Amino acid sequence: MKEVKHKKTVYLPADFEVGITSGQMIRELRERMGWSQKELAKRLKMAVTNLSRLENDQTNLGKLRAIAIAKVFKIHPATLMFPDYSLKDAA
């Protein structure tokens, strides 16, 4: 890793290799918005139990659900479907 110096402090770049599941990504986004599961489920017109199962990776996300959830968070569906994708994987 290449060091970055700023004044007298030396910083190392962050490691962007983070293993995260689709469910963990949904939970993280929901929590960042300050929403409860009940609030997000209401916005998605989905049962809270189904949302909980998604967040706990007990059910598959699927393309249509990914699109619906992405719209609520105003993100691209690929962010949810491939949360641990790295540019290194493309090489």
C-alpha positions in Angstrom: 0.0 0.0 0.0 1.1 3.5 -0.8 1.3 5.9 2.1 -0.2 9.3 2.0 1.3 12.0 4.1 -0.6 15.0 5.3 1.3 17.4 7.5 2.9 15.2 10.1 0.3 12.4 9.9 0.8 9.3 7.7 -2.3 7.7 6.3 -2.6 4.3 4.7 -5.3 3.8 2.0 -8.4 1.9 3.2 -8.8 -1.7 2.1 -11.9 -1.7 -0.1 -12.2 -5.5 -0.1 -15.3 -5.9 2.0 -17.4 -9.1 2.0 -21.0 -8.1 2.3 -24.2 -9.9 1.3 -27.3 -8.4 -0.4 -29.2 -8.6 2.9 -26.5 -6.8 4.8 -26.5 -4.1 2.2 -30.2 -3.6 2.5 -30.0 -3.4 6.3 -27.1 -1.0 6.1 -28.9 1.3 3.7 -32.1 1.1 5.8 -30.2 2.0 8.9 -28.4 4.9 7.2 -31.8 6.3 6.2 -33.0 6.0 9.8 -35.8 3.7 8.9 -37.2 0.8 10.9 -37.9 -2.5 9.1 -41.6 -1.6 9.4 -41.0 1.8 7.6 -39.0 0.2 4.8 -41.5 -2.6 4.4 -44.4 -0.1 4.1 -42.5 1.8 1.4 -41.9 -1.5 -0.4 -45.5 -2.7 0.1 -43.9 -5.8 1.6 -44.5 -7.7 4.8 -42.0 -7.0 7.6 -41.3 -10.7 7.9 -40.3 -10.9 4.2 -38.0 -7.9 4.6 -36.4 -9.5 7.7 -35.8 -12.7 5.7 -34.2 -10.7 3.0 -31.9 -8.8 5.4 -30.9 -12.1 7.1 -30.2 -13.7 3.7 -32.9 -16.4 4.3 -34.5 -15.7 1.0 -33.1 -14.8 -2.4 -33.3 -11.1 -3.4 -34.2 -11.7 -7.1 -34.2 -9.2 -9.9 -37.6 -7.7 -9.4 -37.2 -7.2 -5.7 -33.7 -5.7 -6.2 -35.3 -3.2 -8.7 -38.1 -2.3 -6.2 -35.7 -1.8 -3.3 -33.2 0.1 -5.4 -35.9 2.6 -6.4 -36.7 3.3 -2.7 -33.1 3.9 -1.9 -32.5 5.7 -5.3 -29.5 3.5 -6.2 -28.7 1.1 -9.0 -30.1 -2.4 -8.5 -26.6 -3.9 -9.2 -25.6 -2.3 -5.9 -27.9 -4.7 -4.1 -27.5 -7.7 -6.4 -23.6 -7.6 -6.4 -22.7 -5.8 -3.1 -19.3 -7.5 -2.9 -18.3 -7.0 -6.5 -14.8 -5.7 -7.0 -13.2 -4.3 -10.1 -10.5 -6.8 -9.4 -13.1 -9.5 -10.3 -13.5 -8.0 -13.8 -9.8 -8.4 -14.7 
